[in-house]
Amino acid sequence: MNGRALLRGAAFVVPWLLLHCGDSNDLIIGLLEPPQGMEPVSGSGGGDAGPDVSDEVPPVAGTGGTGDPGAGGGAGEPVSAAGAGNPTPLDCEVGDLPPATSLIHRWDFSGPGLVAIDSISGANGDIISPDETIDDGVLAFNGEGDSYVNLPEPIVSTLTDATLVIWTTWNGGAAWQRVFDFGINDNGEDMRGHGDAFFMLANMPSVTNASDFGFLQLEFDQAGNGIDEIVTEDFPKDVEHQYAVSVRGGAQIDLYVDAVLMGSIATTGVFADIDDRNSWIGLSNTQGDQSYDGTFNEFRIYNTALSSCAVESLYDAGPDVLP
C-alpha cells in the first residue's frame, strides 16, 4: 500500500488549525474543511475529533522549534496568524501539470561526491557531514550531529509565489527535525542560534502513536509581524511521502502530504519577509533542534503556487520523473 492510500484510508484524520489572534490572547482552534470527497474519520490521529492542543504538539523542553515560546515556535504554545480571510482553492482539472518553465530548482542527490547538484538553475548545494549518499540518488541522514544540505542564497526570498515539493522518508526521533529551514538566526550566517525571519517545515513525533506515526508543522515567520502556522494530523512514518508546500505570496499557504490537502491558511506574508541567508535542508536554524533522521529522494522548487491537481500529477509521476 502506498503513502496516499494510507492517508486516504482509515488512518486519515482531518487537520486542525491553531491561531493566536493579535494581542487579544484569544486562542482559536478550528477544524479545517476536509478536501472535497474526503470524509473525516477517526484513526491514526488518536483521540476525539477535537484534540487538546497539548496532545497535538509534543512539549519538548529546551528546543521549541523557533526558539523560546515567546517567539511563536514553542511546543504547545499558541502562535499569531497574520493572515486574514478564508483560504480558497485554485481552480484546476485532474491531470493538470505545472506550467512550463516553472521548475526553477531540482536537487536529486545523485552526486557527484558531496555536492547537491541543481540540474535546473545550477544552485548547487554542499552536503555537510553526511551519513551516506546511497548510490541510487537518495541522501540519508541519521539525526546525529549537524548533517544537512547547505544551499546557496537566496532561495525563496526573491520569489513571489512558489511550491516546494519534497520526496522524503522520516525515520522518527525528536521533535522539530527540519525538512527545510530557510531563514536566519541571532548568531548570523552559517551559524545556529534563535531563529528569526524564516520559512520552515518540521517533522514531529506523534504523542498518541509515537512508534508508527508523525505529523508536520509548517511555520512562516514574517520578520516580526507574526507567524503563520499549519499543523497536520498524524500520518505514517518510515514510509516515503511527498510533501508539497504551495505559497501564494500575501494570500495563502497550502500543505499537502501525498497529494492530500492537510491544511490551508490565509496569510499576508510574502517571501521578501524571509531572510534566507541560511538555506538548509535537514537542519534547523535553532540551536538544540535535532538534525534530520531520514532520507531525501528529491527536492524541487517551482516559481508558482501549484494547484492540487498539479501536485497530484507530480505525486502520481513520482520522484526522478518530470511530467
N, C-alpha and C positions, 0 to 999 in steps of 0.2 A: 504494500500500500504506500503511495507516495504522500509527500507532506500535505498537499492540498486536500487529498481525500481524508487525511486525519483531521485537518482543520474543519472540513465541511461535514464531518460525521458527528457522532455523539460527543466527541471531545470538545467541540467548539462552544465557547461561552461568549455572549455579547459583551463588548468592551464598555467600560465606564470611563467617564471623563471627570477630572477633578480641576476645578477652577478656584482661584483665590482672587476676589474682586477688589482691586484698588486698595484703598486704605480703610475699607469698611470692616475688614477682618471677617467677612462673610464667606463661608466655605460652601460651595455649590457642588453637589455630587449628582451628575445626571447620566442617565442611560442613553448611550448613543443609539440612534436608529440603526437596526441591522441592515446589511446590504439587501437590495431587492431580491426577493425569492428565497431568503435565508431565514429560517425560523429559529428564534433563540431557544436553546435547550440547556439544561444543566449538564455538567460533566466535569471536564478537566479543571475548570476554574476552582472547584471546591467551594462549598458553602452555598448560601442563598443568592438569589438574583440581586440583592442589594448588599454587596460586601462591605465590611468595615474597612476604613481606609488603612488602618494599621495592619490588616491581614493581606493587603494587596501590595504594599511596599515594604520590604524587609527592613527592620530597624538595624542598620549597620553602623555601629558606633565608630566614630573616628574617620569615616570616609565621606559620606554624604554626597557623592557624585560630583556636584559642582562646588563643593566646599562646605562651609557651615550652613545650618538650616536657614539663617537669615539671608543667604544668597539665593534661596529659592530651589536648592537642589538637595536639601537634607532629606534623608529617608523618612517617609511618613509625614512630611511637612506639606501644608498647602502651598501652592505656587500662584503667582499672579499671572493673569492671562490678558495680554494687551489687545487681543482680537475683539471684534465686535461683529454682530450679525450672525446669521446662520450659515454653516458650511453648505455649499451646493455642489453637486457632482458635475463634471464636464460631460457634455453630450458625446456619445460615441456609439459605434456599432461593433458587434463581435467580429473579430478578425482585423480590426484596425491595427496599424503598425506605427511606430514612432515616425515622425516626419523625417524625410530625407535630410541628411547632413546635421541632424540634431544631436547625434552621438559625438561628444567632444573629447571624452576621455574613456579609455578602456585598458585596465590592467588585468591580464590573465595569468600572471605569475608563472610564466613559462621560462623565465630567466632571460639571459644567461647570468649565472652567478647570483650575487646579492643585489641585483638591480630589478626593480619592478618596472617593466617596460610599458609605457603608454603607447599603444600601437596606433592611436589616432592623432594625438597632438604632440607627442614627444615629451610630455611632462613626466619624465621618468623619476621614480622614487627610489630611495635607498632602503633595503631590508636590513634592519638593525637587530643584531643578536637573535637570529632565527634559531628555532629548534631544528628545523629541517625544511628543505624545499623538496617536495615529492616530485618525482620525475614527470608525472602526468600534468604538471602545472597547477598543483594545489599547494598552497603555503600553509604550513602547520606551526602553531604556537602552543606551548603547554602552560601558559599562565605564570611562568616564573621569570623574574627579572623584568626588564623593560624591553620586551620583544615587540617590535612594531614596524610599520612601513612609514617612512618619513617622506611625504610628498612635497614637491616644490610649492612655493607660494606665488600668487594667490590661486586658490582652487575654486572657491564659491563666491567670494566677496565681490567679484566683478560681474556676477550673473544677475539677471532679473528674475527669471523662473528657472527651475531645474528639477530633475528627477534623478535620484541616486538609486541604483539597482545593484544589489549585492547577493551573491550566492555564497552561503556560509553554513558551516556546521558548528554549533556551540556545544561544548562538552560539559558545561556546568561549572560550578565553583562559586566564588564570592560575588556579591552584587557589584554593580557599576563597572563591569568589564565593557570597554568601549568597542563597538563595531567600528565607529569612526568618531573622531573628535576634531573639528575644525575650529580653531579659536586661539586664545592666548590666556596667560595666567599672570599673576602678580610677580612672578620671577622672570618673565620675559621669554624670548625666543629660545627654542631648543632646551628649555627647562620645564620642570613641573612645579606646580605651586597651588594657588587657589584660582580656579577657572573663572574667566570673565569674557563676555562678548564672544559666545561660541555657538556652534551648531553641532549637536552630538546625538548618537544613538547608542544605548547601552543594553546589554543582555542582563537580566536579573533572575535569580533563582526563585522559584515558586515557594511560598510558605506552606501551602497545603499539599503540594505534590512535588516536594523538593527532589525526589530521586529521578523523576521522569519528565518534568515539565519546567519551563521557564517562561518569562514574559519580557516585553521590551518597554523601555522608557525613552522617549524622544524629547529633547529639550532644545529650544531656540531662544537664546539669550539676546535681547535687543539692546545691548550696551547700556544697561542701567535703566531701561524703560520697561522692564518686566520680562518674565519668562513664559513663553508658551510651552505647553507640555501635553503629550499624549501618552497614556499608559494603556497597554493592551492587557487582555486576559491571557491565561495560560495557553501554551501550545507545546508540542513535544520537542524535547531537546535530543541531542545525539542523532539528529536527522538533518540532512542538508535542506535548508529553506532558502527561498528567495525573499529578501527584504526589499521593498521599494518605498522610497520617501519622495512624494511629489509635492513641490512647493510652487504656489502662485504668489509671487512676492507682493506683500501688502494685502493679501486676500485670504489665502487658505493653505493648510498643510494636510496632506493625506498620508496615512501609513498603512501599507499592505504587507501581509505575510502570505506567500504562495498565492498571490493574486486575490486574496480575500481582504477586503477593506476592514482593518482593525480599529481605525479611529480617524476622525477629522476634527480640525479646529480652525475657526476663523482667526486671522492674525493681521496686525498692522505692520509686522516686522518685514524687513527687506534684507537681502543678503549683504548690502552695504553696511549693515549694522554689525556684521561679523568681522572680527579682527583675526583672520586665519593665517597668522604667521607660523603657527604650529598646526600643520595639516597632517593628521596622523590616522592611520588605520591600525586598530588593535590596541591603542594606548590612550589613557586619559590625560588631559591637562592637569588634573587634580592629583597632587601627591598623595600616595597611600592607596589609591584605587588599584586593584589587581589588573595586570595586563591580560589580554585575551587568551582564553584556553579553548582552542578550536582551530578550524581550518577555513581558509578563504580560497574559493574556487575562481571567482571573478568579481571585479568591482567596476561599475560603469557610471558615468555622469552624462546625462542628456541636458541640453540647454533650453528645455521646455518642460512644462508641467504635463506629464503624460496622463492620459485618461485611464480609467480602469480597464478598458478594452485593450489598450496598447500594453499595459502592464501584464494582462493575462496572455497576450500574444508572446511576450518575452518569456513568461513563465513556461508556456507550452513548448517554446523552442528550446529552452534550457540554456545553460552556460556554454560558451565557446561556439555559439551559433548566432549569426547576425541575420535575423529575418528581413 
